[in-house]
Amino acid sequence: MNNEVSITALMSSFGRAFHAENEDHPVFADHLAKELMTAEEYAAVLTGTKQYVMLGADLDTFALREKEFLSKHRVFEVDHPLTQKDKIERITRAGWTIPDNLTFVPADFTKDNVAERLIDGGGDASVKTFFSWLGVTYYLSTEAINTMLAALSELCADWSSLVFDYPDENFFDASEKRVQNTIMMAKAGDEPMQSAFSYSEIEKLLEKHGFLIYELLTPDDIQRDIIDKAGTDMKAFEHVNYCLAVRKN
C-alpha cells in the first residue's frame, strides 16, 4: 500500500453509502455507510460479549452510530496505520466526536503481532470477544492469515467468536465478469488479492488454532436467506463465503 490511502477502503465505503441512499429496499440500511451488524453479532452481545474488535475496519462507521452498544462494550478498530490516520482525519473534518469506548489500534497485519498491539491498546484477553474480520482475507497470504489466527487464538477467551469472509477455491479462475473485474481492480490499486480456500482447507486452518465453524454461508445461502427476503434485485457476490467460527479450548 506504500504511503497512499487504501483504495479498497474508499471504494467499500462508497459502495455502502451509495447503496443505502439509492436502493428502495437497502440491505445495508446505513446512511453513514456501514457494514451491517449481523444477527450473529447481536446474538453475541446477548450472550456475554464484552469486547468487539474490528479487524481491518477501513471507513466503517459502526462505532460512531451504535451509541447504546458502546455504552456497554469496548470497541477496538485494528487497521493499517495509514488507513487509520486517514479515517481519524476524515472523522475530524466531518465534525464527529470519537466515543470514549472506541480505541484505534494501528497494526500492519503482514508485519505486526496483532495480539500484542491489542493488549497494548487496552484489550483484555480474559473476556469474551467478538472479532469482525470482513473484507480482509482476500488481500493476505495464507501465511499471514495463519499468523493472524494464531494471534487471535491468544486473545480469545472460550466461546469468543470470529466472523469473516473469504473467496472459495474457484475464485481466481471464475468466469463471472465482476469477479475478474474485482481481482483486476485490486491489483491495479496495488492491493492484489492473494488467497482462496476450499471448505476443508478453511476448516483445517481454523481448527489448527482452536476455532470451530459454527455457521458458513455460501453465495446461494446469502441470496436465498438475506437478499431475496429483503426484496431487492441484488445478486450475492459469486465465490465468496461468510463464516462464523467459535473459539473453544
LUMGU-993753 format. One record per residue: chain; residue number from 1; residue in three letters; x, y, z of N, C-alpha, C in turn. Coordinates in Angstrom, 1 decimal, padded with zeros to 4 digits, m for minus. Example, Ala and Ser with C-alpha at 12.3 -4.5 7.8 and 13.67 -1.06 7.14 Angstrom:
# LUMGU-993753
> A/1/ALA/013.2/m005.7/007.8/012.3/m004.5/007.8/013.2/m003.3/007.8
> A/2/SER/012.8/m002.2/007.1/013.7/m001.1/007.1/012.9/000.0/007.9
END
This chain:
# LUMGU-993753
> A/1/MET/000.8/m001.2/000.0/000.0/000.0/000.0/000.9/001.3/000.0
> A/2/ASN/002.1/001.1/000.3/003.1/002.3/000.4/002.5/003.4/001.3
> A/3/ASN/002.5/004.6/000.8/002.1/005.7/001.6/000.7/006.3/001.2
> A/4/GLU/000.0/005.5/000.4/m001.3/006.0/m000.2/m002.4/005.5/000.7
> A/5/VAL/m003.5/006.2/000.6/m004.8/005.8/001.3/m005.3/004.6/000.6
> A/6/SER/m005.8/003.6/001.4/m006.3/002.4/000.8/m007.5/002.6/m000.2
> A/7/ILE/m007.3/002.3/m001.5/m008.4/002.4/m002.4/m009.5/001.5/m002.1
> A/8/THR/m009.2/000.3/m001.5/m010.2/m000.7/m001.1/m011.1/000.0/m000.1
> A/9/ALA/m010.5/000.7/000.9/m011.3/001.3/002.0/m012.3/002.3/001.4
> A/10/LEU/m011.8/003.1/000.5/m012.6/004.2/m000.1/m013.7/003.6/m000.9
> A/11/MET/m013.4/002.6/m001.7/m014.4/002.0/m002.6/m015.5/001.3/m001.8
> A/12/SER/m015.1/000.6/m000.8/m016.1/m000.2/000.0/m017.0/000.8/000.8
> A/13/SER/m016.5/001.9/001.3/m017.3/002.9/001.9/m018.2/003.6/001.0
> A/14/PHE/m017.8/003.9/m000.2/m018.6/004.5/m001.2/m019.8/003.5/m001.6
> A/15/GLY/m019.4/002.3/m001.8/m020.5/001.3/m002.1/m021.6/001.2/m001.1
> A/16/ARG/m021.2/001.2/000.2/m022.2/001.1/001.2/m023.1/002.4/001.3
> A/17/ALA/m022.4/003.5/001.1/m023.1/004.8/001.2/m024.1/004.9/000.0
> A/18/PHE/m023.6/004.6/m001.2/m024.4/004.7/m002.4/m025.6/003.8/m002.4
> A/19/HIS/m025.4/002.6/m001.9/m026.4/001.6/m001.8/m027.5/002.0/m000.8
> A/20/ALA/m027.1/002.6/000.3/m028.0/003.0/001.3/m028.9/004.1/000.8
> A/21/GLU/m028.3/005.0/000.0/m029.1/006.2/m000.4/m029.9/005.9/m001.7
> A/22/ASN/m029.6/004.9/m002.4/m030.2/004.7/m003.7/m031.1/003.5/m003.9
> A/23/GLU/m031.0/002.5/m002.9/m031.9/001.3/m003.0/m033.2/001.6/m002.3
> A/24/ASP/m034.3/001.1/m002.9/m035.6/001.2/m002.3/m035.7/000.3/m001.1
> A/25/HIS/m035.0/m000.8/m001.2/m035.0/m001.8/m000.1/m033.6/m002.2/000.3
> A/26/PRO/m032.9/m001.3/000.9/m031.4/m001.5/001.1/m031.2/m002.6/002.1
> A/27/VAL/m030.2/m003.5/001.7/m029.8/m004.5/002.7/m028.9/m003.8/003.7
> A/28/PHE/m028.1/m002.8/003.3/m027.2/m002.0/004.2/m028.0/m000.7/004.4
> A/29/ALA/m028.9/m000.7/005.4/m029.7/000.4/005.7/m028.9/001.4/006.6
> A/30/ASP/m027.9/002.0/006.1/m027.0/002.8/006.9/m026.6/004.1/006.2
> A/31/HIS/m027.2/005.2/006.6/m026.9/006.5/005.9/m025.5/006.9/006.2
> A/32/LEU/m024.8/006.4/007.1/m023.4/006.8/007.4/m022.4/005.8/006.7
> A/33/ALA/m022.9/004.9/005.9/m022.0/004.0/005.2/m021.4/003.0/006.1
> A/34/LYS/m022.0/001.8/006.3/m021.5/000.9/007.3/m021.5/m000.6/006.7
> A/35/GLU/m020.9/m001.4/007.5/m021.1/m002.8/007.3/m022.2/m003.2/008.3
> A/36/LEU/m023.2/m003.8/007.7/m024.3/m004.2/008.6/m023.9/m005.1/009.7
> A/37/MET/m024.3/m004.7/010.9/m024.1/m005.6/012.1/m025.0/m006.9/011.9
> A/38/THR/m024.3/m008.0/011.9/m025.1/m009.2/011.6/m025.9/m009.7/012.7
> A/39/ALA/m026.8/m010.7/012.5/m027.6/m011.3/013.5/m026.7/m012.0/014.5
> A/40/GLU/m025.6/m012.5/014.0/m024.6/m013.2/014.9/m024.0/m012.3/015.9
> A/41/GLU/m023.7/m011.1/015.4/m023.1/m010.1/016.3/m024.1/m009.6/017.4
> A/42/TYR/m025.3/m009.4/017.0/m026.3/m009.1/018.1/m026.5/m010.2/019.0
> A/43/ALA/m026.5/m011.5/018.5/m026.6/m012.6/019.4/m025.5/m012.7/020.4
> A/44/ALA/m024.3/m012.3/019.9/m023.1/m012.4/020.7/m023.2/m011.4/021.9
> A/45/VAL/m023.8/m010.2/021.6/m024.0/m009.2/022.6/m024.8/m009.8/023.8
> A/46/LEU/m025.8/m010.5/023.4/m026.8/m011.0/024.4/m026.2/m012.2/025.2
> A/47/THR/m025.1/m012.7/024.8/m024.5/m013.9/025.5/m023.2/m013.6/026.1
> A/48/GLY/m023.0/m012.4/026.6/m021.9/m012.1/027.4/m020.7/m011.5/026.8
> A/49/THR/m020.7/m011.1/025.5/m019.6/m010.5/024.9/m019.3/m009.1/025.5
> A/50/LYS/m018.0/m008.8/025.8/m017.6/m007.6/026.4/m016.8/m006.7/025.5
> A/51/GLN/m016.2/m007.3/024.5/m015.4/m006.5/023.5/m015.8/m006.9/022.1
> A/52/TYR/m015.7/m005.8/021.3/m016.0/m006.0/019.8/m014.7/m005.5/019.1
> A/53/VAL/m014.1/m006.4/018.4/m012.8/m006.0/017.7/m013.0/m006.1/016.2
> A/54/MET/m012.8/m004.9/015.5/m013.0/m004.9/014.1/m011.6/m004.9/013.5
> A/55/LEU/m011.3/m006.0/012.8/m010.0/m006.2/012.1/m010.1/m005.7/010.7
> A/56/GLY/m009.4/m004.6/010.4/m009.5/m004.0/009.0/m010.8/m003.2/008.9
> A/57/ALA/m011.0/m002.3/009.8/m012.2/m001.5/009.9/m012.4/m000.6/008.7
> A/58/ASP/m011.3/m000.2/008.0/m011.4/000.8/006.9/m012.2/002.0/007.4
> A/59/LEU/m013.2/002.4/006.6/m014.0/003.6/006.9/m015.4/003.2/007.5
> A/60/ASP/m015.5/002.0/008.0/m016.8/001.6/008.6/m017.1/002.6/009.8
> A/61/THR/m018.4/002.9/009.9/m018.9/003.9/010.9/m019.6/003.3/012.1
> A/62/PHE/m019.5/001.9/012.3/m020.3/001.3/013.3/m020.1/001.9/014.7
> A/63/ALA/m018.9/002.2/015.1/m018.6/002.7/016.4/m019.1/004.2/016.6
> A/64/LEU/m019.4/004.8/015.5/m019.9/006.2/015.5/m021.4/006.3/015.6
> A/65/ARG/m022.0/005.2/015.3/m023.5/005.1/015.2/m024.1/004.4/016.4
> A/66/GLU/m023.5/003.3/016.8/m024.2/002.4/017.8/m023.8/002.9/019.2
> A/67/LYS/m024.4/004.0/019.6/m024.1/004.5/020.9/m024.5/003.6/022.1
> A/68/GLU/m025.7/003.0/022.0/m026.1/002.1/023.0/m025.2/000.9/023.2
> A/69/PHE/m024.7/000.4/022.0/m023.7/m000.7/022.1/m022.5/m000.3/022.8
> A/70/LEU/m022.0/000.9/022.5/m020.7/001.4/023.0/m020.9/001.7/024.5
> A/71/SER/m022.1/001.9/025.0/m022.3/002.2/026.4/m022.0/001.0/027.3
> A/72/LYS/m022.0/m000.2/026.6/m021.9/m001.5/027.3/m020.7/m002.3/026.9
> A/73/HIS/m020.0/m001.9/025.9/m018.9/m002.7/025.3/m017.7/m001.8/024.9
> A/74/ARG/m016.5/m002.4/025.0/m015.3/m001.7/024.4/m015.2/m002.1/022.9
> A/75/VAL/m015.0/m001.2/022.1/m014.8/m001.4/020.7/m013.4/m001.1/020.3
> A/76/PHE/m012.7/m002.0/019.6/m011.4/m001.7/019.1/m011.4/m001.8/017.6
> A/77/GLU/m010.8/m000.8/016.9/m010.6/m000.9/015.5/m009.1/m001.1/015.2
> A/78/VAL/m008.8/m002.2/014.5/m007.5/m002.5/014.2/m007.3/m002.4/012.7
> A/79/ASP/m006.3/m001.5/012.3/m006.1/m001.3/010.8/m004.7/m000.8/010.6
> A/80/HIS/m004.4/m000.8/009.3/m003.1/m000.3/008.9/m003.0/001.2/009.4
> A/81/PRO/m001.8/001.5/009.9/m001.6/002.9/010.4/m002.0/004.0/009.5
> A/82/LEU/m001.7/003.9/008.2/m002.0/005.0/007.3/m003.5/005.1/007.0
> A/83/THR/m004.2/003.9/006.9/m005.6/003.9/006.7/m006.3/004.5/007.9
> A/84/GLN/m005.8/004.1/009.1/m006.4/004.6/010.4/m006.2/006.1/010.5
> A/85/LYS/m005.0/006.6/010.2/m004.7/008.0/010.3/m005.7/008.8/009.4
> A/86/ASP/m005.9/008.3/008.2/m006.8/008.9/007.2/m008.2/009.0/007.8
> A/87/LYS/m008.6/007.9/008.4/m010.0/007.8/008.9/m010.2/008.8/010.0
> A/88/ILE/m009.3/008.9/010.9/m009.4/009.8/012.0/m009.5/011.3/011.5
> A/89/GLU/m008.7/011.6/010.5/m008.7/012.9/009.9/m010.1/013.2/009.2
> A/90/ARG/m010.6/012.2/008.6/m011.9/012.3/008.0/m013.0/012.5/009.0
> A/91/ILE/m013.0/011.8/010.1/m013.9/012.0/011.2/m013.9/013.4/011.8
> A/92/THR/m012.6/013.9/011.9/m012.4/015.2/012.5/m013.0/016.3/011.5
> A/93/ARG/m012.8/016.1/010.2/m013.3/017.0/009.2/m014.8/017.0/009.2
> A/94/ALA/m015.4/015.9/009.5/m016.9/015.8/009.5/m017.5/016.4/010.7
> A/95/GLY/m016.6/016.7/011.7/m017.1/017.3/012.9/m017.7/016.3/013.9
> A/96/TRP/m017.3/015.0/013.7/m017.8/013.9/014.6/m016.9/013.8/015.8
> A/97/THR/m017.5/013.3/016.9/m016.7/013.1/018.1/m016.4/011.6/018.2
> A/98/ILE/m015.1/011.3/018.5/m014.7/009.9/018.7/m015.2/009.4/020.1
> A/99/PRO/m016.0/008.4/020.2/m016.5/007.9/021.5/m015.4/007.5/022.4
> A/100/ASP/m015.6/007.6/023.7/m014.6/007.2/024.7/m014.3/005.7/024.7
> A/101/ASN/m015.4/004.9/024.4/m015.2/003.5/024.4/m014.7/002.9/023.1
> A/102/LEU/m014.3/003.8/022.2/m013.7/003.3/020.9/m012.2/003.6/021.0
> A/103/THR/m011.4/002.5/020.7/m009.9/002.6/020.7/m009.4/002.2/019.3
> A/104/PHE/m008.6/003.1/018.8/m007.9/002.8/017.5/m006.6/002.1/017.8
> A/105/VAL/m006.4/001.0/017.1/m005.2/000.2/017.3/m004.5/000.0/015.9
> A/106/PRO/m003.4/000.8/015.7/m002.7/000.7/014.4/m001.9/m000.5/014.3
> A/107/ALA/m002.0/m001.3/013.2/m001.3/m002.5/013.1/m001.2/m002.9/011.6
> A/108/ASP/m000.1/m003.4/011.2/000.1/m003.9/009.8/m000.1/m005.4/010.0
> A/109/PHE/m001.1/m006.0/009.4/m001.4/m007.4/009.5/m000.3/m008.3/009.0
> A/110/THR/000.5/m007.8/008.1/001.6/m008.6/007.5/002.9/m008.5/008.3
> A/111/LYS/003.0/m007.6/009.3/004.2/m007.4/010.0/004.1/m007.5/011.5
> A/112/ASP/003.0/m007.0/012.0/002.9/m006.8/013.5/002.2/m007.9/014.1
> A/113/ASN/002.4/m008.1/015.4/001.7/m009.1/016.2/000.5/m008.4/016.7
> A/114/VAL/m000.7/m008.8/016.1/m001.9/m008.1/016.5/m002.3/m008.3/017.9
> A/115/ALA/m002.0/m009.5/018.5/m002.4/m009.8/019.9/m001.7/m008.8/020.8
> A/116/GLU/m000.4/m008.6/020.5/000.4/m007.6/021.4/m000.1/m006.2/021.2
> A/117/ARG/m000.5/m005.8/020.0/m001.0/m004.5/019.7/m002.3/m004.2/020.4
> A/118/LEU/m003.2/m005.3/020.4/m004.5/m005.1/021.1/m004.3/m005.0/022.6
> A/119/ILE/m003.5/m005.9/023.1/m003.2/m005.8/024.6/m002.6/m004.5/025.0
> A/120/ASP/m001.7/m004.0/024.2/m001.1/m002.7/024.5/m002.1/m001.6/024.4
> A/121/GLY/m003.1/m001.8/023.5/m004.2/m000.8/023.4/m005.3/m000.9/024.4
> A/122/GLY/m005.2/m001.8/025.3/m006.2/m002.0/026.4/m007.1/m003.2/026.2
> A/123/GLY/m006.8/m004.0/025.2/m007.7/m005.2/025.1/m007.5/m006.2/026.2
> A/124/ASP/m008.5/m006.9/026.5/m008.5/m007.9/027.6/m008.7/m009.3/027.1
> A/125/ALA/m007.7/m010.1/027.2/m007.7/m011.5/026.6/m008.6/m012.4/027.5
> A/126/SER/m009.0/m012.0/028.7/m009.7/m012.9/029.6/m011.2/m012.8/029.4
> A/127/VAL/m011.7/m011.8/028.6/m013.2/m011.7/028.4/m013.6/m012.1/027.1
> A/128/LYS/m014.9/m012.5/027.0/m015.4/m013.0/025.7/m015.5/m011.8/024.7
> A/129/THR/m015.0/m012.1/023.5/m014.8/m011.1/022.5/m015.4/m011.5/021.2
> A/130/PHE/m016.0/m010.6/020.4/m016.4/m010.8/019.1/m015.5/m010.1/018.1
> A/131/PHE/m014.9/m010.9/017.2/m014.0/m010.4/016.2/m014.6/m010.3/014.8
> A/132/SER/m014.6/m009.2/014.2/m015.2/m009.0/012.9/m014.0/m008.8/011.9
> A/133/TRP/m013.8/m009.7/011.0/m012.7/m009.7/010.0/m013.2/m009.7/008.6
> A/134/LEU/m013.9/m008.7/008.2/m014.6/m008.7/006.9/m013.8/m007.9/005.8
> A/135/GLY/m013.8/m008.5/004.7/m013.1/m007.9/003.5/m011.6/m007.8/003.6
> A/136/VAL/m011.0/m008.7/004.3/m009.5/m008.6/004.6/m008.8/m009.8/004.1
> A/137/THR/m009.3/m011.0/004.3/m008.5/m012.2/004.0/m008.1/m012.3/002.5
> A/138/TYR/m008.9/m011.7/001.6/m008.5/m011.7/000.2/m007.1/m011.2/m000.1
> A/139/TYR/m006.7/m010.2/000.7/m005.5/m009.5/000.4/m004.3/m010.0/001.2
> A/140/LEU/m004.5/m011.1/002.0/m003.4/m011.6/002.8/m003.0/m013.0/002.2
> A/141/SER/m001.7/m013.3/002.4/m001.2/m014.6/002.0/m001.7/m015.6/003.0
> A/142/THR/m001.6/m016.9/002.6/m002.1/m017.9/003.6/m001.2/m017.9/004.8
> A/143/GLU/000.0/m017.6/004.7/000.9/m017.5/005.9/000.4/m016.4/006.8
> A/144/ALA/000.1/m015.2/006.2/m000.4/m014.1/007.0/m001.7/m014.4/007.7
> A/145/ILE/m002.6/m015.1/007.0/m003.9/m015.5/007.6/m003.6/m016.5/008.8
> A/146/ASN/m002.7/m017.4/008.6/m002.4/m018.3/009.7/m001.8/m017.6/010.9
> A/147/THR/m000.9/m016.6/010.6/m000.4/m015.8/011.7/m001.4/m015.0/012.5
> A/148/MET/m002.4/m014.5/011.7/m003.5/m013.7/012.4/m004.3/m014.6/013.2
> A/149/LEU/m004.7/m015.8/012.7/m005.5/m016.7/013.5/m004.8/m017.2/014.8
> A/150/ALA/m003.5/m017.3/014.7/m002.7/m017.7/015.9/m002.7/m016.6/016.9
> A/151/ALA/m002.6/m015.3/016.4/m002.7/m014.2/017.3/m004.1/m014.0/018.0
> A/152/LEU/m005.1/m014.3/017.2/m006.5/m014.2/017.7/m006.7/m015.3/018.8
> A/153/SER/m006.1/m016.4/018.5/m006.3/m017.5/019.5/m005.7/m017.1/020.8
> A/154/GLU/m004.6/m016.4/020.8/m004.0/m015.9/022.1/m005.0/m014.9/022.8
> A/155/LEU/m005.8/m014.2/022.1/m006.6/m013.2/022.6/m008.0/m013.7/023.1
> A/156/CYS/m008.3/m014.9/022.7/m009.7/m015.3/022.8/m010.0/m016.1/024.1
> A/157/ALA/m010.9/m015.6/024.9/m011.5/m016.4/026.0/m012.4/m017.5/025.3
> A/158/ASP/m012.7/m018.5/026.0/m013.6/m019.6/025.5/m014.9/m018.9/025.0
> A/159/TRP/m015.4/m019.5/023.9/m016.7/m019.1/023.3/m016.6/m017.7/022.7
> A/160/SER/m015.4/m017.1/022.5/m015.3/m015.9/021.7/m015.6/m016.3/020.3
> A/161/SER/m016.0/m015.3/019.5/m016.5/m015.6/018.1/m015.7/m014.8/017.1
> A/162/LEU/m015.6/m015.3/015.9/m014.9/m014.7/014.8/m015.8/m014.8/013.5
> A/163/VAL/m016.1/m013.7/012.9/m016.8/m013.7/011.6/m015.9/m013.1/010.6
> A/164/PHE/m015.9/m013.8/009.4/m015.0/m013.3/008.3/m015.5/m013.8/007.0
> A/165/ASP/m015.1/m013.2/005.9/m015.4/m013.7/004.6/m014.2/m014.1/003.9
> A/166/TYR/m014.3/m015.0/002.9/m013.2/m015.5/002.2/m013.6/m016.0/000.8
> A/167/PRO/m012.8/m015.9/m000.2/m013.1/m016.5/m001.5/m012.9/m018.0/m001.6
> A/168/ASP/m013.7/m018.7/m002.3/m013.6/m020.1/m002.4/m012.5/m020.5/m003.4
> A/169/GLU/m012.2/m021.8/m003.5/m011.1/m022.3/m004.3/m011.2/m022.0/m005.8
> A/170/ASN/m012.4/m021.6/m006.3/m012.6/m021.3/m007.7/m012.6/m019.8/m008.0
> A/171/PHE/m012.3/m019.0/m007.0/m012.4/m017.6/m007.1/m011.5/m017.0/m008.2
> A/172/PHE/m010.3/m017.4/m008.2/m009.3/m016.8/m009.2/m009.5/m017.2/m010.6
> A/173/ASP/m010.2/m018.4/m010.8/m010.4/m018.9/m012.1/m011.9/m018.7/m012.5
> A/174/ALA/m012.6/m017.9/m011.8/m014.1/m017.7/m012.0/m014.3/m017.0/m013.4
> A/175/SER/m015.4/m017.4/m014.0/m015.7/m016.8/m015.3/m016.5/m015.6/m015.2
> A/176/GLU/m017.1/m015.4/m014.0/m018.0/m014.2/m013.8/m017.2/m012.9/m014.0
> A/177/LYS/m017.8/m012.0/m014.8/m017.0/m010.8/m015.1/m016.7/m009.9/m013.9
> A/178/ARG/m017.7/m009.8/m013.0/m017.5/m008.9/m011.8/m016.4/m009.5/m010.9
> A/179/VAL/m016.3/m010.8/m010.8/m015.2/m011.4/m010.0/m013.9/m011.0/m010.6
> A/180/GLN/m013.7/m011.2/m011.9/m012.5/m010.9/m012.6/m012.2/m009.4/m012.5
> A/181/ASN/m013.2/m008.5/m012.7/m013.0/m007.1/m012.5/m012.5/m006.7/m011.2
> A/182/THR/m013.1/m007.3/m010.1/m012.7/m007.1/m008.8/m011.2/m007.4/m008.5
> A/183/ILE/m010.8/m008.6/m009.1/m009.4/m009.0/m009.0/m008.5/m008.0/m009.7
> A/184/MET/m008.9/m007.6/m010.9/m008.0/m006.6/m011.6/m008.0/m005.3/m010.9
> A/185/MET/m009.1/m004.8/m010.4/m009.1/m003.5/m009.7/m008.2/m003.5/m008.5
> A/186/ALA/m008.2/m004.6/m007.7/m007.4/m004.7/m006.5/m005.9/m004.7/m006.9
> A/187/LYS/m005.6/m005.4/m008.0/m004.2/m005.4/m008.5/m003.8/m004.0/m008.9
> A/188/ALA/m004.7/m003.3/m009.7/m004.3/m002.0/m010.2/m004.2/m001.0/m009.0
> A/189/GLY/m004.9/m001.2/m007.9/m004.8/m000.4/m006.7/m003.6/m000.7/m005.8
> A/190/ASP/m002.8/m001.6/m006.3/m001.6/m002.1/m005.5/m002.0/m002.8/m004.2
> A/191/GLU/m003.2/m003.4/m004.3/m003.6/m004.3/m003.1/m004.1/m005.6/m003.7
> A/192/PRO/m003.2/m006.4/m004.3/m003.6/m007.6/m005.0/m004.2/m008.6/m004.1
> A/193/MET/m005.3/m009.3/m004.6/m005.8/m010.4/m003.9/m004.9/m011.6/m003.9
> A/194/GLN/m004.8/m012.4/m002.8/m003.8/m013.5/m002.8/m004.3/m014.8/m002.4
> A/195/SER/m005.4/m014.9/m001.6/m005.7/m016.2/m001.0/m007.2/m016.6/m001.3
> A/196/ALA/m007.3/m017.9/m001.4/m008.7/m018.5/m001.6/m008.6/m019.9/m001.0
> A/197/PHE/m009.8/m020.4/m000.5/m009.8/m021.7/000.2/m011.0/m022.5/m000.1
> A/198/SER/m010.8/m023.8/m000.1/m011.9/m024.8/m000.1/m012.5/m024.9/001.3
> A/199/TYR/m013.6/m025.5/001.5/m014.2/m025.6/002.8/m013.3/m026.4/003.7
> A/200/SER/m012.8/m027.5/003.2/m011.9/m028.3/004.0/m010.6/m027.6/004.4
> A/201/GLU/m010.1/m026.8/003.5/m008.9/m026.0/003.9/m009.1/m025.0/004.9
> A/202/ILE/m010.2/m024.3/004.9/m010.5/m023.2/005.9/m010.9/m023.9/007.2
> A/203/GLU/m011.5/m025.0/007.1/m011.9/m025.8/008.4/m010.6/m026.2/009.1
> A/204/LYS/m009.7/m026.8/008.4/m008.4/m027.3/009.0/m007.6/m026.1/009.5
> A/205/LEU/m007.6/m025.0/008.8/m006.8/m023.8/009.3/m007.4/m023.3/010.6
> A/206/LEU/m008.7/m023.2/010.7/m009.4/m022.7/011.9/m009.2/m023.7/013.0
> A/207/GLU/m009.3/m025.0/012.8/m009.2/m026.0/013.8/m007.7/m026.0/014.4
> A/208/LYS/m006.8/m025.7/013.6/m005.4/m025.6/014.0/m005.2/m024.6/015.1
> A/209/HIS/m006.1/m023.6/015.1/m005.9/m022.5/016.2/m007.1/m022.5/017.1
> A/210/GLY/m007.8/m023.6/017.2/m008.8/m023.8/018.2/m010.2/m023.2/017.9
> A/211/PHE/m010.4/m022.9/016.6/m011.7/m022.4/016.2/m012.6/m023.5/015.5
> A/212/LEU/m013.8/m023.5/015.8/m014.8/m024.4/015.2/m015.8/m023.7/014.3
> A/213/ILE/m016.1/m024.1/013.1/m017.1/m023.5/012.3/m018.4/m023.7/012.9
> A/214/TYR/m019.1/m022.6/013.2/m020.5/m022.6/013.7/m021.5/m022.5/012.6
> A/215/GLU/m021.2/m021.6/011.6/m022.1/m021.4/010.5/m021.3/m020.9/009.3
> A/216/LEU/m021.6/m021.4/008.1/m021.0/m020.9/006.9/m022.1/m020.6/005.9
> A/217/LEU/m022.0/m019.4/005.3/m023.0/m019.0/004.3/m022.3/m018.9/002.9
> A/218/THR/m022.8/m019.7/001.9/m022.3/m019.6/000.6/m023.1/m018.5/m000.2
> A/219/PRO/m022.7/m018.1/m001.4/m023.5/m017.1/m002.1/m024.9/m017.5/m002.3
> A/220/ASP/m025.2/m018.8/m002.5/m026.6/m019.3/m002.6/m027.4/m019.1/m001.4
> A/221/ASP/m026.7/m019.3/m000.2/m027.4/m019.1/001.1/m027.7/m017.6/001.3
> A/222/ILE/m026.7/m016.8/001.0/m026.9/m015.3/001.1/m028.0/m014.8/000.2
> A/223/GLN/m028.0/m015.3/m001.0/m029.1/m014.9/m002.0/m030.5/m015.3/m001.5
> A/224/ARG/m030.6/m016.5/m001.1/m031.9/m017.0/m000.6/m032.4/m016.5/000.7
> A/225/ASP/m031.5/m016.4/001.7/m031.9/m016.1/003.0/m031.8/m014.7/003.4
> A/226/ILE/m031.1/m013.9/002.7/m030.9/m012.5/003.0/m031.4/m011.5/001.9
> A/227/ILE/m030.8/m011.6/000.8/m031.0/m010.7/m000.3/m032.5/m010.8/m000.8
> A/228/ASP/m032.9/m012.0/m001.2/m034.2/m012.2/m001.7/m035.3/m011.8/m000.7
> A/229/LYS/m035.0/m012.1/000.6/m036.0/m011.7/001.6/m036.1/m010.2/001.9
> A/230/ALA/m035.0/m009.5/001.5/m035.0/m008.1/001.6/m035.8/m007.4/000.5
> A/231/GLY/m036.2/m008.2/m000.5/m037.0/m007.7/m001.6/m036.2/m006.8/m002.6
> A/232/THR/m034.9/m007.1/m002.7/m034.1/m006.3/m003.7/m033.6/m007.2/m004.8
> A/233/ASP/m033.2/m006.6/m005.9/m032.8/m007.4/m007.1/m031.3/m007.5/m007.1
> A/234/MET/m030.6/m007.3/m006.0/m029.2/m007.5/m005.9/m028.9/m009.0/m006.1
> A/235/LYS/m027.6/m009.3/m006.4/m027.1/m010.6/m006.5/m025.9/m010.9/m005.6
> A/236/ALA/m025.9/m011.9/m004.9/m024.8/m012.3/m004.0/m023.5/m012.4/m004.8
> A/237/PHE/m022.4/m011.9/m004.2/m021.2/m012.0/m005.0/m020.7/m013.4/m005.1
> A/238/GLU/m020.4/m013.8/m006.3/m020.0/m015.2/m006.6/m018.7/m015.6/m005.9
> A/239/HIS/m018.7/m016.8/m005.5/m017.5/m017.5/m004.9/m016.9/m016.8/m003.6
> A/240/VAL/m017.8/m016.1/m002.9/m017.4/m015.5/m001.6/m018.3/m016.1/m000.5
> A/241/ASN/m017.7/m016.7/000.5/m018.4/m017.3/001.6/m018.2/m016.5/002.9
> A/242/TYR/m019.2/m016.6/003.8/m019.1/m015.9/005.1/m019.1/m017.0/006.2
> A/243/CYS/m018.2/m016.9/007.1/m018.0/m017.9/008.1/m018.1/m017.3/009.5
> A/244/LEU/m018.8/m018.0/010.4/m018.9/m017.7/011.8/m018.2/m018.8/012.6
> A/245/ALA/m017.1/m018.5/013.2/m016.3/m019.6/014.0/m016.3/m019.2/015.5
> A/246/VAL/m016.2/m020.2/016.3/m016.2/m020.1/017.7/m014.9/m020.7/018.3
> A/247/ARG/m014.3/m020.0/019.2/m013.1/m020.4/019.9/m013.4/m021.3/021.1
> A/248/LYS/m012.9/m022.5/021.0/m013.1/m023.5/022.2/m011.8/m024.2/022.4
> A/249/ASN/m011.3/m024.1/023.7/m010.1/m024.9/024.0/m010.4/m026.4/024.2
END
